[in-house]
Amino acid sequence: MLNGDPQFTIAVNNITVGLKQYNVDVMTGGFISNLTIHNFKRRPSDVYNCQISNSYGVVVEQIILGPASLELERRTYCDTSCSIELKCTLKLVGATPIPWIHSNAGETIRSLQGRHVNTSNILIIPFCNSQDTGDYTCRWKTDILGKTIMEMSTTLSVSGPPFVISHSTSVDGSDTVFSVTFFSKPFPSDPKWYYNNEPIALGTKFLQTTTYSIVQIRQHRVLVNVEGFISNLTVHKAEYGLYKCVVLNSVGEVNQLFVIEQEQNKFTISTSEATTSPDSTGNGVTVIIAICSTVFGVAIVVICIIILIRRISSKMSGNSIK
């Protein structure tokens, strides 16, 4: 018996509880008994029995406190073709799972509700993509008030085709510099540059550099600083034509195009949206929308011209009859 032991405090309080009577939920008066252990030291296996009795009988509730072990794989991997399940297990009586936290590079990205199954908190990420990369922290509330939290994190690495973050063109005297900023996981091969679909020959005409850089990517509407790359092509006395940067990794590739056109003895430089293979990204959608908008605008102009011609023709026909 624990009564009278200064290490333990036992309290019994009135409480409203829910009972089932013939499959009907009924709220009625009940009791709650709390055992507080002072200066608690967890041992390999502690067994506590709560014995409740009245004039009609006795009931015993047994609680076994073993070592609190939070189990979660430290690092997991997936690619854009599959889903992944993160399983976090805590064998601790009374522990309750609370939402996972997704973060990357110190930025909190989102809170995710897992599925509670027995002693596990399971989080499913369908069809991984680059926005899902980062750290996932499994959290458990280990006391009634929720003031004590146990947590453990795993790092999710997502493999996918590289993608272009930004691109630019600058002119310095007789040199034109084409620049492509991109992100790639897994690690990419050295970008390849082409002029009119022919590989460039590095030398006095063409100079290529590729460097590491801290870049910003968007993960579920949150901007995150990560390690990326910048590839520059410096062209001495650039001629008009098509310049292309191709970035390749083991999953896919992305192409960024630059076009120098000659208009009225002046050079103009334009770019097109990057195209990624094998899987299309949001950039591809932008291209399709832009093309559709252009085609639609041309169609409207053509229709207007046809209507105008018909009106002029009808007026001329009317005048000739008169």
FILUM-819824 format. One record per residue (C-alpha): residue number from 1; residue in three letters; x, y negated, z. Coordinates in steps of 0.1 Angstrom, whole numbers. Example, Ala and Ser with C-alpha at 12.3 -4.5 7.8 and 13.67 -1.06 7.14 Angstrom:
REM residues 2
pt numi 1 mifi Ala east 123 north 45 up 78
pt numi 2 mifi Ser east 137 north 11 up 71
END
This chain:
REM residues 322
pt numi 1 mifi Met east 0 north 0 up 0
pt numi 2 mifi Leu east 13 north -35 up -9
pt numi 3 mifi Asn east -8 north -55 up 16
pt numi 4 mifi Gly east 14 north -73 up 40
pt numi 5 mifi Asp east 45 north -71 up 18
pt numi 6 mifi Pro east 59 north -107 up 12
pt numi 7 mifi Gln east 71 north -96 up -23
pt numi 8 mifi Phe east 35 north -92 up -35
pt numi 9 mifi Thr east 4 north -113 up -34
pt numi 10 mifi Ile east -30 north -98 up -41
pt numi 11 mifi Ala east -60 north -120 up -50
pt numi 12 mifi Val east -96 north -111 up -58
pt numi 13 mifi Asn east -118 north -137 up -73
pt numi 14 mifi Asn east -154 north -138 up -86
pt numi 15 mifi Ile east -157 north -140 up -124
pt numi 16 mifi Thr east -184 north -137 up -150
pt numi 17 mifi Val east -179 north -106 up -171
pt numi 18 mifi Gly east -196 north -90 up -201
pt numi 19 mifi Leu east -211 north -55 up -199
pt numi 20 mifi Lys east -229 north -33 up -224
pt numi 21 mifi Gln east -262 north -19 up -213
pt numi 22 mifi Tyr east -277 north 3 up -240
pt numi 23 mifi Asn east -256 north -14 up -267
pt numi 24 mifi Val east -267 north -48 up -255
pt numi 25 mifi Asp east -241 north -73 up -243
pt numi 26 mifi Val east -250 north -86 up -208
pt numi 27 mifi Met east -232 north -113 up -188
pt numi 28 mifi Thr east -232 north -107 up -151
pt numi 29 mifi Gly east -211 north -114 up -120
pt numi 30 mifi Gly east -179 north -94 up -115
pt numi 31 mifi Phe east -145 north -97 up -100
pt numi 32 mifi Ile east -109 north -101 up -111
pt numi 33 mifi Ser east -79 north -88 up -91
pt numi 34 mifi Asn east -45 north -102 up -97
pt numi 35 mifi Leu east -12 north -89 up -84
pt numi 36 mifi Thr east 16 north -114 up -83
pt numi 37 mifi Ile east 52 north -100 up -79
pt numi 38 mifi His east 77 north -125 up -65
pt numi 39 mifi Asn east 113 north -124 up -77
pt numi 40 mifi Phe east 103 north -98 up -102
pt numi 41 mifi Lys east 132 north -75 up -114
pt numi 42 mifi Arg east 123 north -52 up -142
pt numi 43 mifi Arg east 134 north -16 up -138
pt numi 44 mifi Pro east 135 north 11 up -165
pt numi 45 mifi Ser east 100 north 22 up -156
pt numi 46 mifi Asp east 77 north 8 up -130
pt numi 47 mifi Val east 42 north 22 up -123
pt numi 48 mifi Tyr east 15 north 2 up -106
pt numi 49 mifi Asn east -19 north 16 up -97
pt numi 50 mifi Cys east -50 north -6 up -90
pt numi 51 mifi Gln east -75 north 13 up -69
pt numi 52 mifi Ile east -111 north 0 up -68
pt numi 53 mifi Ser east -137 north 17 up -46
pt numi 54 mifi Asn east -172 north 12 up -32
pt numi 55 mifi Ser east -197 north 34 up -14
pt numi 56 mifi Tyr east -203 north 53 up -46
pt numi 57 mifi Gly east -168 north 62 up -58
pt numi 58 mifi Val east -133 north 52 up -67
pt numi 59 mifi Val east -116 north 41 up -99
pt numi 60 mifi Val east -79 north 38 up -105
pt numi 61 mifi Glu east -63 north 17 up -133
pt numi 62 mifi Gln east -27 north 25 up -140
pt numi 63 mifi Ile east -2 north 0 up -155
pt numi 64 mifi Ile east 33 north 11 up -166
pt numi 65 mifi Leu east 59 north -15 up -170
pt numi 66 mifi Gly east 88 north -3 up -191
pt numi 67 mifi Pro east 116 north -24 up -206
pt numi 68 mifi Ala east 103 north -52 up -228
pt numi 69 mifi Ser east 117 north -44 up -263
pt numi 70 mifi Leu east 108 north -66 up -292
pt numi 71 mifi Glu east 115 north -47 up -325
pt numi 72 mifi Leu east 119 north -65 up -358
pt numi 73 mifi Glu east 142 north -60 up -388
pt numi 74 mifi Arg east 168 north -88 up -388
pt numi 75 mifi Arg east 168 north -92 up -426
pt numi 76 mifi Thr east 144 north -82 up -453
pt numi 77 mifi Tyr east 143 north -86 up -491
pt numi 78 mifi Cys east 117 north -87 up -518
pt numi 79 mifi Asp east 113 north -99 up -554
pt numi 80 mifi Thr east 85 north -116 up -574
pt numi 81 mifi Ser east 70 north -83 up -585
pt numi 82 mifi Cys east 60 north -69 up -551
pt numi 83 mifi Ser east 46 north -77 up -517
pt numi 84 mifi Ile east 63 north -72 up -483
pt numi 85 mifi Glu east 51 north -63 up -448
pt numi 86 mifi Leu east 69 north -77 up -418
pt numi 87 mifi Lys east 62 north -56 up -387
pt numi 88 mifi Cys east 70 north -68 up -352
pt numi 89 mifi Thr east 65 north -45 up -322
pt numi 90 mifi Leu east 64 north -53 up -285
pt numi 91 mifi Lys east 58 north -26 up -259
pt numi 92 mifi Leu east 47 north -48 up -230
pt numi 93 mifi Val east 14 north -44 up -211
pt numi 94 mifi Gly east -8 north -75 up -215
pt numi 95 mifi Ala east 12 north -91 up -243
pt numi 96 mifi Thr east -9 north -109 up -270
pt numi 97 mifi Pro east 4 north -118 up -305
pt numi 98 mifi Ile east 2 north -154 up -316
pt numi 99 mifi Pro east 8 north -168 up -352
pt numi 100 mifi Trp east 41 north -163 up -370
pt numi 101 mifi Ile east 62 north -193 up -378
pt numi 102 mifi His east 77 north -196 up -413
pt numi 103 mifi Ser east 107 north -220 up -414
pt numi 104 mifi Asn east 138 north -226 up -436
pt numi 105 mifi Ala east 169 north -247 up -431
pt numi 106 mifi Gly east 155 north -261 up -398
pt numi 107 mifi Glu east 122 north -272 up -414
pt numi 108 mifi Thr east 89 north -257 up -402
pt numi 109 mifi Ile east 69 north -247 up -433
pt numi 110 mifi Arg east 37 north -230 up -421
pt numi 111 mifi Ser east 20 north -210 up -394
pt numi 112 mifi Leu east 7 north -175 up -404
pt numi 113 mifi Gln east -18 north -153 up -387
pt numi 114 mifi Gly east -7 north -116 up -385
pt numi 115 mifi Arg east -27 north -85 up -380
pt numi 116 mifi His east -27 north -70 up -345
pt numi 117 mifi Val east -25 north -32 up -345
pt numi 118 mifi Asn east -19 north -15 up -312
pt numi 119 mifi Thr east 15 north -29 up -301
pt numi 120 mifi Ser east 24 north -44 up -335
pt numi 121 mifi Asn east 19 north -78 up -351
pt numi 122 mifi Ile east 20 north -72 up -389
pt numi 123 mifi Leu east 24 north -100 up -415
pt numi 124 mifi Ile east 18 north -93 up -451
pt numi 125 mifi Ile east 32 north -116 up -478
pt numi 126 mifi Pro east 17 north -108 up -512
pt numi 127 mifi Phe east 37 north -112 up -544
pt numi 128 mifi Cys east 68 north -129 up -529
pt numi 129 mifi Asn east 82 north -160 up -547
pt numi 130 mifi Ser east 109 north -185 up -540
pt numi 131 mifi Gln east 85 north -206 up -518
pt numi 132 mifi Asp east 84 north -176 up -493
pt numi 133 mifi Thr east 121 north -175 up -486
pt numi 134 mifi Gly east 133 north -184 up -451
pt numi 135 mifi Asp east 130 north -173 up -415
pt numi 136 mifi Tyr east 98 north -157 up -401
pt numi 137 mifi Thr east 95 north -158 up -363
pt numi 138 mifi Cys east 73 north -132 up -346
pt numi 139 mifi Arg east 58 north -145 up -313
pt numi 140 mifi Trp east 40 north -129 up -284
pt numi 141 mifi Lys east 23 north -145 up -254
pt numi 142 mifi Thr east 33 north -124 up -223
pt numi 143 mifi Asp east 12 north -141 up -196
pt numi 144 mifi Ile east -24 north -151 up -192
pt numi 145 mifi Leu east -17 north -189 up -194
pt numi 146 mifi Gly east 4 north -185 up -225
pt numi 147 mifi Lys east 34 north -204 up -210
pt numi 148 mifi Thr east 58 north -175 up -215
pt numi 149 mifi Ile east 66 north -166 up -251
pt numi 150 mifi Met east 88 north -138 up -264
pt numi 151 mifi Glu east 100 north -142 up -300
pt numi 152 mifi Met east 123 north -128 up -326
pt numi 153 mifi Ser east 131 north -139 up -362
pt numi 154 mifi Thr east 138 north -121 up -394
pt numi 155 mifi Thr east 152 north -137 up -426
pt numi 156 mifi Leu east 134 north -130 up -458
pt numi 157 mifi Ser east 155 north -133 up -490
pt numi 158 mifi Val east 134 north -135 up -523
pt numi 159 mifi Ser east 150 north -127 up -556
pt numi 160 mifi Gly east 137 north -144 up -587
pt numi 161 mifi Pro east 147 north -161 up -619
pt numi 162 mifi Pro east 166 north -194 up -615
pt numi 163 mifi Phe east 146 north -226 up -619
pt numi 164 mifi Val east 154 north -262 up -628
pt numi 165 mifi Ile east 149 north -288 up -601
pt numi 166 mifi Ser east 158 north -319 up -621
pt numi 167 mifi His east 177 north -330 up -652
pt numi 168 mifi Ser east 192 north -363 up -664
pt numi 169 mifi Thr east 212 north -379 up -691
pt numi 170 mifi Ser east 237 north -408 up -688
pt numi 171 mifi Val east 260 north -426 up -712
pt numi 172 mifi Asp east 294 north -438 up -702
pt numi 173 mifi Gly east 311 north -456 up -731
pt numi 174 mifi Ser east 316 north -431 up -758
pt numi 175 mifi Asp east 307 north -401 up -735
pt numi 176 mifi Thr east 272 north -387 up -730
pt numi 177 mifi Val east 267 north -366 up -699
pt numi 178 mifi Phe east 238 north -340 up -697
pt numi 179 mifi Ser east 231 north -328 up -661
pt numi 180 mifi Val east 209 north -300 up -649
pt numi 181 mifi Thr east 202 north -293 up -612
pt numi 182 mifi Phe east 190 north -258 up -604
pt numi 183 mifi Phe east 184 north -232 up -577
pt numi 184 mifi Ser east 191 north -195 up -581
pt numi 185 mifi Lys east 189 north -165 up -558
pt numi 186 mifi Pro east 206 north -141 up -565
pt numi 187 mifi Phe east 238 north -159 up -573
pt numi 188 mifi Pro east 238 north -170 up -610
pt numi 189 mifi Ser east 265 north -165 up -637
pt numi 190 mifi Asp east 282 north -197 up -650
pt numi 191 mifi Pro east 257 north -217 up -670
pt numi 192 mifi Lys east 262 north -216 up -708
pt numi 193 mifi Trp east 257 north -247 up -730
pt numi 194 mifi Tyr east 248 north -247 up -767
pt numi 195 mifi Tyr east 248 north -272 up -795
pt numi 196 mifi Asn east 222 north -265 up -822
pt numi 197 mifi Asn east 219 north -230 up -808
pt numi 198 mifi Glu east 257 north -223 up -812
pt numi 199 mifi Pro east 279 north -218 up -781
pt numi 200 mifi Ile east 300 north -249 up -774
pt numi 201 mifi Ala east 338 north -247 up -776
pt numi 202 mifi Leu east 353 north -264 up -746
pt numi 203 mifi Gly east 380 north -289 up -753
pt numi 204 mifi Thr east 384 north -326 up -761
pt numi 205 mifi Lys east 348 north -327 up -775
pt numi 206 mifi Phe east 330 north -308 up -748
pt numi 207 mifi Leu east 337 north -307 up -710
pt numi 208 mifi Gln east 316 north -285 up -687
pt numi 209 mifi Thr east 316 north -285 up -649
pt numi 210 mifi Thr east 294 north -266 up -624
pt numi 211 mifi Thr east 294 north -274 up -587
pt numi 212 mifi Tyr east 276 north -265 up -555
pt numi 213 mifi Ser east 252 north -291 up -542
pt numi 214 mifi Ile east 225 north -296 up -515
pt numi 215 mifi Val east 192 north -298 up -533
pt numi 216 mifi Gln east 156 north -302 up -524
pt numi 217 mifi Ile east 130 north -275 up -532
pt numi 218 mifi Arg east 94 north -275 up -523
pt numi 219 mifi Gln east 81 north -247 up -502
pt numi 220 mifi His east 43 north -247 up -497
pt numi 221 mifi Arg east 42 north -285 up -499
pt numi 222 mifi Val east 72 north -290 up -476
pt numi 223 mifi Leu east 105 north -304 up -489
pt numi 224 mifi Val east 135 north -283 up -478
pt numi 225 mifi Asn east 172 north -289 up -483
pt numi 226 mifi Val east 190 north -258 up -496
pt numi 227 mifi Glu east 222 north -248 up -514
pt numi 228 mifi Gly east 218 north -252 up -552
pt numi 229 mifi Phe east 239 north -261 up -582
pt numi 230 mifi Ile east 246 north -289 up -607
pt numi 231 mifi Ser east 259 north -282 up -642
pt numi 232 mifi Asn east 272 north -311 up -663
pt numi 233 mifi Leu east 281 north -312 up -699
pt numi 234 mifi Thr east 301 north -342 up -710
pt numi 235 mifi Val east 301 north -348 up -748
pt numi 236 mifi His east 326 north -372 up -764
pt numi 237 mifi Lys east 309 north -392 up -792
pt numi 238 mifi Ala east 277 north -371 up -791
pt numi 239 mifi Glu east 260 north -364 up -824
pt numi 240 mifi Tyr east 223 north -360 up -828
pt numi 241 mifi Gly east 209 north -325 up -825
pt numi 242 mifi Leu east 198 north -300 up -799
pt numi 243 mifi Tyr east 217 north -294 up -766
pt numi 244 mifi Lys east 207 north -265 up -744
pt numi 245 mifi Cys east 217 north -253 up -710
pt numi 246 mifi Val east 210 north -216 up -702
pt numi 247 mifi Val east 212 north -204 up -665
pt numi 248 mifi Leu east 211 north -167 up -660
pt numi 249 mifi Asn east 210 north -144 up -630
pt numi 250 mifi Ser east 202 north -107 up -626
pt numi 251 mifi Val east 165 north -113 up -625
pt numi 252 mifi Gly east 159 north -138 up -654
pt numi 253 mifi Glu east 170 north -170 up -670
pt numi 254 mifi Val east 159 north -206 up -674
pt numi 255 mifi Asn east 166 north -229 up -704
pt numi 256 mifi Gln east 168 north -267 up -703
pt numi 257 mifi Leu east 167 north -286 up -736
pt numi 258 mifi Phe east 181 north -321 up -745
pt numi 259 mifi Val east 174 north -336 up -780
pt numi 260 mifi Ile east 193 north -365 up -795
pt numi 261 mifi Glu east 174 north -380 up -825
pt numi 262 mifi Gln east 185 north -407 up -850
pt numi 263 mifi Glu east 159 north -434 up -855
pt numi 264 mifi Gln east 167 north -465 up -875
pt numi 265 mifi Asn east 204 north -462 up -869
pt numi 266 mifi Lys east 199 north -457 up -832
pt numi 267 mifi Phe east 203 north -426 up -811
pt numi 268 mifi Thr east 174 north -417 up -787
pt numi 269 mifi Ile east 176 north -389 up -762
pt numi 270 mifi Ser east 146 north -368 up -751
pt numi 271 mifi Thr east 142 north -337 up -730
pt numi 272 mifi Ser east 117 north -309 up -728
pt numi 273 mifi Glu east 104 north -290 up -698
pt numi 274 mifi Ala east 125 north -260 up -687
pt numi 275 mifi Thr east 113 north -226 up -698
pt numi 276 mifi Thr east 119 north -196 up -675
pt numi 277 mifi Ser east 119 north -159 up -683
pt numi 278 mifi Pro east 108 north -132 up -677
pt numi 279 mifi Asp east 82 north -148 up -653
pt numi 280 mifi Ser east 66 north -181 up -662
pt numi 281 mifi Thr east 66 north -209 up -635
pt numi 282 mifi Gly east 46 north -241 up -630
pt numi 283 mifi Asn east 69 north -258 up -654
pt numi 284 mifi Gly east 56 north -237 up -682
pt numi 285 mifi Val east 21 north -247 up -673
pt numi 286 mifi Thr east 31 north -283 up -676
pt numi 287 mifi Val east 44 north -277 up -711
pt numi 288 mifi Ile east 11 north -260 up -721
pt numi 289 mifi Ile east -9 north -288 up -707
pt numi 290 mifi Ala east 12 north -314 up -724
pt numi 291 mifi Ile east 9 north -296 up -758
pt numi 292 mifi Cys east -28 north -292 up -754
pt numi 293 mifi Ser east -32 north -329 up -745
pt numi 294 mifi Thr east -12 north -339 up -775
pt numi 295 mifi Val east -31 north -317 up -799
pt numi 296 mifi Phe east -64 north -329 up -784
pt numi 297 mifi Gly east -53 north -365 up -789
pt numi 298 mifi Val east -43 north -358 up -826
pt numi 299 mifi Ala east -77 north -341 up -831
pt numi 300 mifi Ile east -95 north -372 up -819
pt numi 301 mifi Val east -75 north -395 up -842
pt numi 302 mifi Val east -82 north -372 up -871
pt numi 303 mifi Ile east -119 north -372 up -864
pt numi 304 mifi Cys east -120 north -410 up -861
pt numi 305 mifi Ile east -102 north -414 up -894
pt numi 306 mifi Ile east -127 north -390 up -911
pt numi 307 mifi Ile east -157 north -409 up -897
pt numi 308 mifi Leu east -142 north -442 up -908
pt numi 309 mifi Ile east -136 north -429 up -943
pt numi 310 mifi Arg east -171 north -416 up -945
pt numi 311 mifi Arg east -186 north -450 up -934
pt numi 312 mifi Ile east -165 north -469 up -959
pt numi 313 mifi Ser east -174 north -444 up -987
pt numi 314 mifi Ser east -211 north -448 up -978
pt numi 315 mifi Lys east -209 north -486 up -979
pt numi 316 mifi Met east -191 north -486 up -1012
pt numi 317 mifi Ser east -217 north -462 up -1026
pt numi 318 mifi Gly east -245 north -485 up -1014
pt numi 319 mifi Asn east -229 north -515 up -1030
pt numi 320 mifi Ser east -224 north -497 up -1063
pt numi 321 mifi Ile east -261 north -488 up -1064
pt numi 322 mifi Lys east -271 north -524 up -1058
END
